[in-house]
Amino acid sequence: MKKLFHLTQAGIDELKTEQAALIAERGPVAERIKSARELGDLSENAEYQTAREEQDRLEARISEVEHILQNAQVIKKPRGDNKVQLGSSVKLKANGATKEFQVVGTIEADPLHGKVSDESPIGQALLGKKEGDSVKIKDITYKIADIS
């Protein structure tokens, strides 16, 4: 059974941009390998070994990105239900401070930019809650002020 990767449209676009950049890098890496190969003995050629390792990393990442894109499911913006779900943006308030999070899939999670995974402790605490509900995160109880 294939694993589905839940991504927002912005996340898919970002991966497609990365994929294009990685594919464009194939030519220069192949040139470095060719140049290093012309230097002679490959067994002791550090430039050749480094270029081959770079090519291996590049091809592995291209393969990984292609796999994610082939098995991606777009997260639609939630409508109506007013419960926190995948794709929801949530404003939390506590002690005069406001925090904002978007609940996304694990591939797209970036806590430093307010994107939390649905599988993370914060994401798990938020899922299924409604406006006005309280949620405890790291010993602080927040009130859900807004869900969009």
ABEGO torsion letter per residue (X at the ends): XBBBBBBBAAAAAAAAAAAAAAAAAAAAAAAAAAAAAAAEBAAABAAAAAAAAAAAAAAAAAAAAAAAAAABBBBBBBBGAGBBBBGBBBBBBBGGBBBBBBBBBAAABBAAAGBBBAABAAAAAABGBBBGBBBBBGGBBBBBABBX
